[in-house]
């Protein structure tokens, strides 16, 4: 990780620290969308390592938010020679994320697309090597059904918030059941960050297992 990327992560860390107190005592008018709600350094580092280890080039992020996980993905994509397509409904959040990626010198490896993920995913090309799913939890399963046919053999899918918050528990269970019901997917729950469901599409190397 170079100095420019580390400096931007430091800015995110400052915001995370400031928001920890605001989460406990929010200002009038503040809502969930005002908070970063980042995956955190442990999950971010794991995601980054998975992309690099797999040599993933076609990377999809569903849920840009303010760009914290986008930065982890983009830093890995620069190493693999890949590109990140990141989707979000909120143009203002993506504008913030773009500014942060520009400061890190990584905006050139990210394609920001604004709109409803359920409308944007069908327009994507196939051959996805890596997917990070971190949007509204009630559309995890519909998103899965749309991107699953576009996964390359050996593709890795990471879904966040599988353990926390408790309010997302039913949607998390529904997603875990749906992804594990796919006969070509192997999946495991990791207690990293807010809980990650790590799934992999089977490929030629799995045929004899």
C-alpha positions as CSV (number, residue, x, y, z in Angstrom):
1,X,0.0,0.0,0.0
2,X,1.5,3.3,-1.0
3,X,1.5,6.6,1.0
4,X,-1.4,8.1,-0.9
5,X,-3.7,5.2,-0.3
6,X,-2.6,5.0,3.4
7,X,-3.3,8.7,3.8
8,X,-6.9,8.2,2.5
9,X,-7.5,5.3,4.8
10,X,-6.3,7.6,7.7
11,X,-9.0,10.1,6.7
12,X,-11.6,7.3,6.7
13,X,-10.3,6.1,10.2
14,X,-10.8,9.7,11.5
15,X,-14.4,9.7,10.2
16,X,-15.1,6.3,11.7
17,X,-13.8,7.4,15.1
18,X,-15.9,10.6,15.0
19,X,-19.0,8.7,14.0
20,X,-18.7,6.2,16.8
21,X,-19.7,9.0,19.2
22,X,-22.3,10.4,16.9
23,X,-23.9,6.9,16.5
24,X,-24.5,6.9,20.3
25,X,-25.7,10.5,20.3
26,X,-26.8,11.5,16.9
27,X,-27.5,15.1,16.0
28,X,-31.1,16.0,15.2
29,X,-32.0,15.1,11.7
30,X,-29.2,12.5,11.3
31,X,-30.1,9.2,9.7
32,X,-28.4,5.9,8.9
33,X,-27.4,7.3,5.4
34,X,-25.3,10.0,7.1
35,X,-22.9,7.4,8.5
36,X,-20.0,5.7,6.9
37,X,-21.0,2.2,8.2
38,X,-17.7,0.8,6.8
39,X,-16.9,-2.9,6.7
40,X,-13.9,-2.1,8.9
41,X,-10.2,-2.8,8.6
42,X,-10.3,-6.6,9.3
43,X,-13.0,-7.2,6.6
44,X,-11.4,-4.7,4.2
45,X,-8.0,-6.3,4.5
46,X,-9.5,-9.8,3.9
47,X,-11.4,-8.6,0.9
48,X,-8.2,-7.0,-0.5
49,X,-6.2,-10.2,0.1
50,X,-8.9,-12.4,-1.6
51,X,-8.9,-10.2,-4.7
52,X,-5.1,-10.2,-4.9
53,X,-4.8,-13.9,-4.1
54,X,-7.3,-14.9,-6.8
55,X,-5.8,-12.5,-9.3
56,X,-9.4,-11.2,-9.8
57,X,-9.7,-8.7,-12.7
58,X,-13.5,-8.3,-13.2
59,X,-14.6,-7.0,-9.8
60,X,-18.2,-5.9,-8.8
61,X,-19.2,-4.0,-5.7
62,X,-22.9,-3.7,-5.0
63,X,-23.1,-0.8,-2.6
64,X,-20.5,1.9,-2.9
65,X,-21.7,3.9,0.0
66,X,-18.9,6.4,0.9
67,X,-16.2,4.3,-0.8
68,X,-14.3,2.7,2.1
69,X,-14.6,-0.9,0.7
70,X,-14.2,0.5,-2.8
71,X,-10.8,1.7,-1.8
72,X,-9.8,-1.7,-0.6
73,X,-11.0,-3.3,-3.8
74,X,-9.4,-0.6,-6.0
75,X,-6.0,-1.0,-4.3
76,X,-6.2,-4.7,-5.0
77,X,-7.4,-4.2,-8.6
78,X,-4.3,-2.0,-9.3
79,X,-2.1,-4.9,-8.3
80,X,-4.0,-7.5,-10.3
81,X,-4.5,-5.3,-13.4
82,X,-8.3,-5.4,-12.8
83,X,-11.1,-3.0,-12.7
84,X,-13.9,-2.3,-10.1
85,X,-17.5,-1.6,-11.1
86,X,-19.3,-0.2,-8.1
87,X,-23.0,0.4,-7.9
88,X,-25.1,2.6,-5.6
89,X,-28.4,4.5,-5.6
90,X,-27.0,7.6,-4.0
91,X,-25.2,10.0,-6.3
92,X,-23.9,12.1,-3.4
93,X,-22.3,9.1,-1.7
94,X,-20.6,8.1,-4.9
95,X,-19.4,11.7,-5.4
96,X,-17.7,11.5,-2.0
97,X,-16.3,8.1,-2.8
98,X,-14.9,9.3,-6.1
99,X,-13.1,12.2,-4.4
100,X,-11.5,9.8,-2.0
101,X,-10.4,7.4,-4.7
102,X,-8.9,10.4,-6.6
103,X,-6.9,11.4,-3.6
104,X,-5.6,7.9,-3.4
105,X,-4.7,7.9,-7.1
106,X,-7.0,4.9,-7.8
107,X,-10.0,6.5,-9.5
108,X,-8.8,5.3,-12.9
109,X,-9.5,1.6,-11.9
110,X,-13.1,2.3,-10.7
111,X,-16.2,2.6,-12.8
112,X,-18.9,4.3,-10.8
113,X,-22.5,3.5,-11.8
114,X,-25.4,5.2,-10.1
115,X,-28.8,3.6,-10.0
116,X,-30.9,0.6,-8.8
117,X,-28.6,-2.4,-8.6
118,X,-31.5,-4.7,-9.8
119,X,-31.6,-2.7,-13.0
120,X,-27.8,-2.2,-13.4
121,X,-26.7,-5.8,-12.9
122,X,-28.4,-7.2,-15.9
123,X,-26.4,-4.8,-18.1
124,X,-23.1,-6.1,-16.8
125,X,-21.0,-8.5,-18.9
126,X,-20.3,-12.0,-17.6
127,X,-17.0,-13.3,-16.3
128,X,-17.1,-11.7,-12.9
129,X,-14.2,-12.8,-10.8
130,X,-15.1,-11.2,-7.5
131,X,-18.3,-9.7,-6.0
132,X,-18.7,-7.7,-2.8
133,X,-22.4,-7.5,-1.7
134,X,-23.0,-4.7,0.8
135,X,-26.2,-2.9,0.0
136,X,-29.7,-3.0,1.5
137,X,-30.1,-6.5,2.9
138,X,-33.6,-7.1,1.6
139,X,-32.2,-7.2,-2.0
140,X,-29.3,-9.5,-1.4
141,X,-31.2,-12.5,-2.7
142,X,-32.5,-10.7,-5.8
143,X,-29.0,-9.4,-6.5
144,X,-27.6,-12.9,-6.1
145,X,-30.0,-14.3,-8.7
146,X,-28.9,-11.6,-11.2
147,X,-25.1,-11.8,-10.8
148,X,-24.8,-15.6,-10.2
149,X,-25.1,-16.4,-14.0
150,X,-22.4,-13.8,-14.6
151,X,-19.8,-15.4,-12.3
152,X,-16.7,-16.9,-13.9
153,X,-15.6,-20.4,-12.7
154,X,-13.7,-20.0,-9.4
155,X,-15.3,-16.6,-8.8
156,X,-15.5,-15.4,-5.1
157,X,-18.5,-13.7,-3.6
158,X,-18.4,-11.9,-0.2
159,X,-21.6,-10.7,1.5
160,X,-21.3,-8.4,4.5
161,X,-23.5,-8.1,7.6
162,X,-24.3,-11.8,8.0
163,X,-24.1,-11.6,11.8
164,X,-24.6,-7.9,12.7
165,X,-26.8,-5.9,12.9
166,X,-29.5,-8.0,14.4
167,X,-32.1,-6.1,12.4
168,X,-30.7,-7.7,9.2
169,X,-30.7,-11.2,10.6
170,X,-33.7,-12.6,8.6
171,X,-32.4,-11.2,5.4
172,X,-28.9,-12.5,6.1
173,X,-30.3,-16.0,6.8
174,X,-32.3,-15.8,3.5
175,X,-29.2,-14.9,1.6
176,X,-27.1,-17.6,3.2
177,X,-29.7,-20.2,2.4
178,X,-30.0,-19.0,-1.2
179,X,-26.3,-19.0,-2.0
180,X,-25.8,-22.4,-0.3
181,X,-28.7,-23.8,-2.4
182,X,-26.8,-23.1,-5.6
183,X,-25.2,-26.5,-6.6
184,X,-22.2,-24.8,-8.1
185,X,-21.4,-22.7,-5.0
186,X,-19.4,-23.6,-1.9
187,X,-20.0,-21.2,1.0
188,X,-18.9,-20.6,4.6
189,X,-19.7,-18.0,7.3
190,X,-16.7,-16.1,8.7
191,X,-17.0,-14.1,12.0
192,X,-14.9,-11.2,10.6
193,X,-16.2,-7.7,11.0
194,X,-20.0,-7.8,11.0
195,X,-19.9,-11.3,9.6
196,X,-19.0,-12.3,6.1
197,X,-20.5,-15.1,3.9
198,X,-17.6,-16.2,1.7
199,X,-18.7,-18.2,-1.3
200,X,-16.9,-19.6,-4.4
201,X,-18.2,-20.8,-7.7
202,X,-16.9,-24.2,-8.5
203,X,-14.5,-24.5,-11.4
204,X,-12.6,-27.2,-13.3
205,X,-10.3,-27.9,-10.4
206,X,-13.3,-29.0,-8.3
207,X,-14.7,-31.6,-10.7
208,X,-13.1,-34.6,-8.9
209,X,-14.0,-33.4,-5.4
